[in-house]
């Protein structure tokens, strides 16, 4: 294809390039008839009454340009892969007939030749069309897979919520999932129907459970209200108690019962809780007021304990267990008569007291162990056994030496020496036992 032909097939500007000087491809007769000049002779294409020769010629040039533009546009569509090959061939045949009988002024021969090159172009770009078609199919499949994944995710989440007991939250979430479903792209009817069936089934199962739950909730609320009524009445009966410690424990136990009884109807729960809290606050206000009065005496008691704890600790280190024990219990009797002291301070006092008491108990245990006749007899037995073993090994050594068995004698004497060390330790332990 020469430069002119290439231009013919490359865009809509091609038609004007085919014209050049209109007089080269057309003329206007004296009677106003317009002729197109062809290699086989001039052919009349029509007339444009009331117009000048140049205007009439331009009119028929424009008709040529329109068909030339169609040829160029067809070629462009084929190159882009936008046109089905069979449709392209059909378009070529249609244009071929148009050019053959075209009443226009231009290089008809060159235009026809340009058109005849298009079938080869169709063949050349058929692969591109097929590739584009495959890409479009792949894109459709990808969109389908994406849409399927979106709806599958919605369905799986809905199925995971079937057994939920978070009624309000789950109801709201299922509504959101339904909205997401409506916004999601449609799938093939069969796939869409199957997924919708699963989704709808999950929603229905949860809704059925929810309705069943709330149907039985009313009787449960009545039961809870009855339990809390009993708790509240007991709390109200304790309002004016002066047994601060035990009553405080009772209120704690009642609070635990309240929590364990569960949640009832909001209006009923609110009213019962107001009564319970009033009783509780009344008691603890009185308790706190009484504690304020006791703070003075508690401060005095604290000073007494701080002075006495020094006396306890002065018993250490213990040299006379009997005297220390008597003194300890004498002090303990006085200690227990001291009144209430700040609970936060008691732990430190108890720890210091325990240290002294543990020391007394440990010494007492050691004393009891050393005065135990059975233990002493066992210690004597160990000492005696070691002494006999030493004597026996000495005899073995002497006998071996007399027989000239030096190595054997050395082993026996080493065994005797080791047992002498043990004997010394055993005798030392024996002296610790009281008679």
C-alpha positions as CSV (number, residue, x, y, z in Angstrom):
1,X,0.0,0.0,0.0
2,X,1.5,3.4,-1.0
3,X,1.5,6.5,1.2
4,X,-1.8,7.7,-0.1
5,X,-3.5,4.3,0.4
6,X,-2.1,4.0,3.9
7,X,-3.5,7.4,4.7
8,X,-6.9,6.3,3.3
9,X,-7.0,3.5,5.9
10,X,-5.6,5.4,8.8
11,X,-8.3,7.9,9.7
12,X,-11.1,10.2,8.6
13,X,-8.6,12.8,7.2
14,X,-7.8,10.3,4.5
15,X,-10.7,11.3,2.3
16,X,-9.5,14.9,1.8
17,X,-6.1,13.7,0.9
18,X,-7.6,11.6,-1.9
19,X,-9.1,14.6,-3.5
20,X,-6.3,17.0,-4.0
21,X,-7.4,19.3,-6.8
22,X,-11.2,18.5,-7.4
23,X,-10.7,19.3,-11.1
24,X,-8.4,16.3,-11.4
25,X,-11.3,13.9,-10.5
26,X,-14.4,15.8,-11.5
27,X,-15.8,18.6,-13.7
28,X,-19.1,20.5,-14.2
29,X,-20.7,20.7,-17.6
30,X,-22.3,23.7,-19.2
31,X,-25.7,22.4,-18.3
32,X,-24.7,22.1,-14.6
33,X,-24.2,18.3,-14.7
34,X,-21.4,17.1,-12.4
35,X,-19.1,14.4,-13.8
36,X,-16.5,12.1,-12.0
37,X,-13.4,11.4,-14.0
38,X,-12.4,7.7,-14.1
39,X,-9.8,5.8,-16.1
40,X,-12.7,4.4,-18.3
41,X,-14.2,7.8,-18.9
42,X,-16.3,10.5,-17.4
43,X,-19.5,9.5,-15.6
44,X,-22.3,11.8,-14.6
45,X,-23.1,11.7,-10.9
46,X,-25.8,14.4,-10.7
47,X,-26.4,18.1,-10.5
48,X,-27.0,20.8,-7.9
49,X,-29.4,23.3,-9.4
50,X,-29.1,26.9,-8.2
51,X,-25.5,26.6,-7.1
52,X,-22.2,27.7,-8.7
53,X,-20.0,25.0,-10.4
54,X,-17.6,25.1,-7.5
55,X,-20.4,24.6,-5.0
56,X,-21.9,21.8,-7.0
57,X,-18.5,20.1,-7.3
58,X,-17.8,20.5,-3.6
59,X,-21.2,18.9,-2.8
60,X,-20.3,15.7,-4.7
61,X,-16.8,15.7,-3.3
62,X,-18.3,15.6,0.2
63,X,-20.3,12.5,-0.8
64,X,-17.0,10.8,-1.8
65,X,-15.4,11.9,1.5
66,X,-18.2,10.4,3.6
67,X,-17.7,7.0,2.0
68,X,-13.9,7.3,2.2
69,X,-14.3,8.1,6.0
70,X,-16.4,5.0,6.4
71,X,-13.6,2.9,4.8
72,X,-11.0,4.5,7.1
73,X,-13.2,4.0,10.2
74,X,-13.8,0.4,9.3
75,X,-10.0,-0.2,9.1
76,X,-9.5,1.6,12.4
77,X,-12.1,-0.6,14.1
78,X,-10.5,-3.8,12.7
79,X,-7.1,-2.7,13.9
80,X,-8.4,-2.1,17.4
81,X,-10.0,-5.5,17.6
82,X,-13.4,-4.0,18.3
83,X,-15.1,-5.6,15.4
84,X,-16.2,-9.2,14.9
85,X,-14.4,-10.6,11.7
86,X,-17.7,-11.8,10.2
87,X,-19.2,-8.3,10.7
88,X,-16.1,-6.7,9.2
89,X,-16.4,-8.8,6.0
90,X,-20.1,-7.9,5.8
91,X,-19.2,-4.2,6.1
92,X,-16.6,-4.6,3.3
93,X,-19.2,-6.1,1.0
94,X,-21.6,-3.2,1.8
95,X,-19.0,-0.6,1.1
96,X,-17.9,-2.3,-2.1
97,X,-21.4,-1.9,-3.4
98,X,-21.5,1.7,-2.2
99,X,-18.3,2.6,-4.0
100,X,-19.3,0.8,-7.2
101,X,-22.4,3.0,-7.6
102,X,-21.2,6.0,-5.7
103,X,-22.4,9.4,-7.1
104,X,-19.4,11.3,-5.7
105,X,-16.3,13.0,-7.0
106,X,-12.9,11.7,-5.9
107,X,-10.4,9.0,-6.8
108,X,-12.9,6.1,-6.9
109,X,-10.3,3.6,-8.2
110,X,-7.9,4.3,-5.4
111,X,-10.7,4.2,-2.9
112,X,-11.9,0.8,-4.2
113,X,-8.3,-0.5,-4.1
114,X,-8.0,0.7,-0.5
115,X,-11.2,-1.1,0.4
116,X,-9.9,-4.3,-1.2
117,X,-6.9,-4.3,1.1
118,X,-9.2,-4.5,4.1
119,X,-10.0,-8.3,3.9
120,X,-6.2,-8.9,4.4
121,X,-6.3,-6.5,7.3
122,X,-9.2,-8.5,8.8
123,X,-7.2,-11.7,8.6
124,X,-4.1,-9.9,10.0
125,X,-6.0,-8.7,13.1
126,X,-8.3,-11.6,13.6
127,X,-5.8,-12.9,16.3
128,X,-6.0,-9.6,18.1
129,X,-9.8,-9.8,18.1
130,X,-9.7,-13.3,19.4
131,X,-7.2,-12.3,22.1
132,X,-9.4,-9.3,23.1
133,X,-12.5,-11.6,23.1
134,X,-10.6,-14.0,25.4
135,X,-9.5,-11.2,27.6
136,X,-13.1,-9.9,27.9
137,X,-14.2,-13.4,28.7
138,X,-11.5,-13.7,31.4
139,X,-12.6,-10.3,32.8
140,X,-16.2,-11.5,32.9
141,X,-15.1,-14.7,34.8
142,X,-13.0,-12.6,37.2
143,X,-16.0,-10.3,37.9
144,X,-18.1,-13.4,38.3
145,X,-15.6,-14.9,40.7
146,X,-15.3,-11.6,42.6
147,X,-19.1,-11.3,42.9
148,X,-19.4,-14.9,44.0
149,X,-16.7,-14.4,46.6
150,X,-18.6,-11.3,47.9
151,X,-21.8,-13.2,48.3
152,X,-20.1,-16.3,49.6
153,X,-18.5,-14.1,52.3
154,X,-21.9,-12.7,53.2
155,X,-23.5,-16.1,53.4
156,X,-20.6,-17.6,55.5
157,X,-20.9,-14.7,58.0
158,X,-24.7,-15.1,58.2
159,X,-24.3,-18.9,58.8
160,X,-21.8,-18.1,61.6
161,X,-24.4,-15.9,63.4
162,X,-27.2,-18.6,63.5
163,X,-26.5,-19.6,67.1
164,X,-25.7,-16.1,68.3
165,X,-27.4,-14.9,71.5
166,X,-26.4,-11.2,71.0
167,X,-29.9,-10.6,69.7
168,X,-29.8,-6.9,69.1
169,X,-26.3,-6.8,67.6
170,X,-26.8,-9.8,65.4
171,X,-30.2,-8.6,64.2
172,X,-28.6,-5.3,63.1
173,X,-25.7,-7.1,61.5
174,X,-27.9,-9.4,59.5
175,X,-29.8,-6.4,58.2
176,X,-26.4,-4.9,57.1
177,X,-25.6,-8.2,55.4
178,X,-28.9,-8.1,53.6
179,X,-28.1,-4.5,52.4
180,X,-24.7,-5.8,51.2
181,X,-26.4,-8.6,49.4
182,X,-28.7,-6.2,47.5
183,X,-25.7,-4.0,46.5
184,X,-23.6,-7.0,45.3
185,X,-23.6,-7.8,41.6
186,X,-26.0,-10.4,40.3
187,X,-24.7,-13.9,39.5
188,X,-25.9,-16.7,37.3
189,X,-29.5,-17.5,38.3
190,X,-28.6,-21.0,39.6
191,X,-25.6,-19.8,41.7
192,X,-27.4,-16.8,43.0
193,X,-30.4,-18.9,44.0
194,X,-28.3,-21.5,45.9
195,X,-26.4,-18.8,47.8
196,X,-29.6,-16.9,48.6
197,X,-31.2,-20.1,49.9
198,X,-28.3,-20.5,52.4
199,X,-28.4,-16.8,53.3
200,X,-32.1,-16.7,53.8
201,X,-32.1,-20.0,55.7
202,X,-29.5,-18.6,58.2
203,X,-31.6,-15.4,58.7
204,X,-34.8,-17.4,59.3
205,X,-33.1,-19.8,61.8
206,X,-31.7,-17.0,63.8
207,X,-35.0,-15.1,63.7
208,X,-36.9,-18.2,64.9
209,X,-34.5,-18.6,67.8
210,X,-34.8,-14.9,68.6
211,X,-38.6,-15.0,68.6
212,X,-38.6,-18.1,70.8
213,X,-36.2,-16.5,73.2
214,X,-38.2,-13.4,73.7
215,X,-41.4,-15.4,73.9
216,X,-40.0,-17.1,77.0
217,X,-38.3,-14.0,78.3
218,X,-41.4,-12.7,80.0
219,X,-41.8,-15.6,82.3
220,X,-38.0,-15.5,83.0
221,X,-38.3,-11.8,83.9
222,X,-41.1,-12.6,86.4
223,X,-39.0,-15.3,88.0
224,X,-36.0,-12.9,88.3
225,X,-38.2,-10.2,89.7
226,X,-39.4,-12.6,92.4
227,X,-35.8,-13.6,93.4
228,X,-34.8,-9.9,93.6
229,X,-37.8,-9.0,95.6
230,X,-36.7,-11.5,98.3
231,X,-33.1,-10.1,98.1
232,X,-34.4,-6.5,98.5
233,X,-36.6,-7.3,101.4
234,X,-33.8,-9.0,103.3
235,X,-31.6,-5.9,102.5
236,X,-34.3,-3.6,103.9
237,X,-34.5,-5.7,107.1
238,X,-30.7,-5.1,107.7
239,X,-30.9,-1.3,107.2
240,X,-30.7,-0.4,110.9
241,X,-28.4,-3.3,112.1
242,X,-25.4,-2.3,114.4
243,X,-23.5,-5.5,113.8
244,X,-21.2,-3.7,111.4
245,X,-18.9,-6.6,110.4
246,X,-21.4,-9.4,110.0
247,X,-24.0,-7.2,108.3
248,X,-21.5,-5.8,105.9
249,X,-20.7,-9.5,104.9
250,X,-24.5,-10.1,104.6
251,X,-24.8,-7.1,102.2
252,X,-21.9,-8.5,100.1
253,X,-23.6,-11.9,100.0
254,X,-26.8,-10.2,98.9
255,X,-25.0,-8.3,96.2
256,X,-23.5,-11.6,94.9
257,X,-27.0,-13.1,94.9
258,X,-28.3,-10.0,93.0
259,X,-25.6,-10.4,90.3
260,X,-26.2,-14.2,90.1
261,X,-30.0,-13.8,89.7
262,X,-29.5,-12.4,86.1
263,X,-31.0,-9.4,84.3
264,X,-34.7,-8.9,84.5
265,X,-37.0,-6.4,82.8
266,X,-35.4,-3.0,82.8
267,X,-38.2,-1.1,84.5
268,X,-38.6,-3.8,87.2
269,X,-34.8,-4.1,87.7
270,X,-34.4,-0.3,88.0
271,X,-37.1,0.0,90.7
272,X,-35.8,-3.0,92.7
273,X,-32.2,-1.8,92.5
274,X,-33.2,1.6,93.8
275,X,-34.7,0.0,96.9
276,X,-31.7,-2.3,97.4
277,X,-29.3,0.6,97.1
278,X,-31.2,2.8,99.5
279,X,-31.1,0.0,102.1
280,X,-27.4,-0.6,101.5
281,X,-26.5,3.1,101.5
282,X,-28.4,3.7,104.7
283,X,-26.6,0.9,106.5
284,X,-23.1,1.9,105.3
285,X,-23.7,5.5,106.1
286,X,-24.5,4.6,109.7
287,X,-21.5,2.3,109.8
288,X,-19.2,4.9,108.5
289,X,-20.5,7.5,111.0
290,X,-19.8,5.0,113.8
291,X,-16.3,4.3,112.4
292,X,-15.6,8.1,112.5
293,X,-16.5,8.1,116.2
294,X,-14.1,5.1,116.8
295,X,-11.1,6.7,115.0
296,X,-10.0,8.3,118.3
297,X,-10.0,5.1,120.2
298,X,-8.4,3.3,117.3
299,X,-5.5,5.7,117.3
300,X,-5.0,5.1,121.0
301,X,-5.1,1.3,120.4
302,X,-2.6,1.6,117.7
303,X,-0.2,3.4,120.1
304,X,-0.6,0.5,122.6
305,X,0.1,-2.1,120.0
306,X,3.2,-0.3,118.7
307,X,4.5,-0.2,122.3
308,X,3.7,-3.9,122.9
309,X,5.2,-5.2,119.7
310,X,8.5,-3.9,120.9
311,X,8.2,-6.0,124.0
312,X,7.4,-9.1,121.9
313,X,10.4,-8.5,119.7
314,X,12.6,-8.0,122.8
315,X,12.2,-11.7,123.5
316,X,14.6,-12.5,120.6
317,X,17.1,-14.0,120.6
318,X,15.6,-16.7,122.9
319,X,18.0,-18.2,125.4
320,X,15.5,-19.7,127.9
321,X,12.6,-21.3,126.0
322,X,10.4,-21.8,129.1
323,X,10.8,-18.2,130.3
324,X,10.3,-16.8,126.8
325,X,7.2,-18.9,126.2
326,X,5.6,-17.7,129.5
327,X,6.4,-14.1,128.7
328,X,5.0,-14.4,125.2
329,X,1.7,-15.8,126.2
330,X,1.4,-13.2,129.0
331,X,1.9,-10.5,126.5
332,X,-0.5,-12.1,124.1
333,X,-3.2,-12.0,126.7
334,X,-2.8,-8.3,127.0
335,X,-2.5,-7.9,123.2
336,X,-5.9,-9.5,122.6
337,X,-7.6,-7.2,125.1
338,X,-6.6,-4.1,123.2
339,X,-9.6,-2.8,121.2
340,X,-10.1,-2.3,117.5
341,X,-7.1,-1.1,115.4
342,X,-6.9,0.1,111.8
343,X,-7.1,-3.1,109.7
344,X,-4.4,-1.8,107.4
345,X,-1.9,-1.8,110.3
346,X,-2.8,-5.2,111.6
347,X,-1.1,-7.1,108.8
348,X,2.3,-5.6,109.7
349,X,1.8,-6.3,113.4
350,X,0.7,-9.9,112.7
351,X,3.8,-10.5,110.6
352,X,6.1,-9.3,113.3
353,X,4.3,-11.3,116.0
354,X,4.5,-14.4,113.8
355,X,8.2,-14.1,113.6
356,X,8.5,-14.3,117.4
357,X,5.9,-17.1,117.7
358,X,7.6,-19.1,115.0
359,X,10.9,-18.9,116.8
360,X,9.4,-20.1,120.0
361,X,7.7,-23.0,118.3
362,X,10.9,-24.0,116.5
363,X,12.9,-24.0,119.7
364,X,10.1,-26.0,121.3
365,X,10.2,-28.6,118.6
366,X,14.0,-28.9,118.9
367,X,13.7,-29.3,122.6
368,X,11.0,-32.0,122.3
369,X,13.1,-33.9,119.7
370,X,16.3,-33.9,121.9
371,X,14.4,-35.1,124.9
372,X,12.8,-38.0,123.0
373,X,14.2,-41.3,124.4
374,X,13.6,-43.1,121.2
375,X,15.6,-40.6,119.2
376,X,18.4,-40.8,121.8
377,X,18.4,-44.6,121.7
378,X,18.8,-44.5,117.9
379,X,21.7,-42.0,118.2
380,X,23.4,-44.4,120.7
381,X,22.9,-47.2,118.3
382,X,24.6,-45.3,115.5
383,X,27.6,-44.5,117.7
384,X,27.9,-48.0,118.9
385,X,27.6,-49.4,115.3
386,X,30.4,-47.1,114.0
387,X,32.7,-48.0,116.9
388,X,32.2,-51.7,116.2
389,X,32.8,-51.1,112.5
390,X,36.1,-49.2,113.2
391,X,37.3,-52.0,115.4
392,X,36.5,-54.6,112.8
393,X,38.4,-52.7,110.0
394,X,41.4,-52.3,112.4
395,X,41.5,-56.1,112.9
396,X,41.2,-56.7,109.1
397,X,44.2,-54.3,108.6
398,X,46.4,-56.0,111.2
399,X,45.6,-59.4,109.7
400,X,46.3,-58.2,106.2
401,X,49.7,-56.7,107.3
402,X,50.7,-59.8,109.0
403,X,50.0,-61.8,105.8
404,X,52.0,-59.2,103.8
405,X,48.9,-58.0,102.0
406,X,49.7,-54.3,102.1
407,X,47.1,-53.0,99.6
408,X,44.3,-54.8,101.4
409,X,45.5,-53.5,104.8
410,X,45.5,-49.9,103.3
411,X,41.9,-50.2,102.2
412,X,40.8,-51.5,105.6
413,X,42.6,-48.6,107.4
414,X,41.1,-46.0,105.0
415,X,37.6,-47.4,105.8
416,X,38.3,-47.2,109.5
417,X,39.6,-43.6,109.2
418,X,36.4,-42.6,107.3
419,X,34.2,-44.1,110.0
420,X,36.2,-42.3,112.8
421,X,35.1,-39.0,111.2
422,X,31.5,-40.2,111.1
423,X,31.8,-41.4,114.7
424,X,33.0,-38.0,115.8
425,X,30.0,-36.3,114.2
426,X,27.6,-39.0,115.7
427,X,29.0,-38.5,119.2
428,X,28.7,-34.7,118.9
429,X,25.0,-35.1,118.0
430,X,24.5,-37.5,120.9
431,X,25.7,-34.9,123.4
432,X,22.8,-32.5,122.3
433,X,20.2,-34.9,123.8
434,X,19.0,-34.0,127.3
435,X,19.2,-36.7,130.0
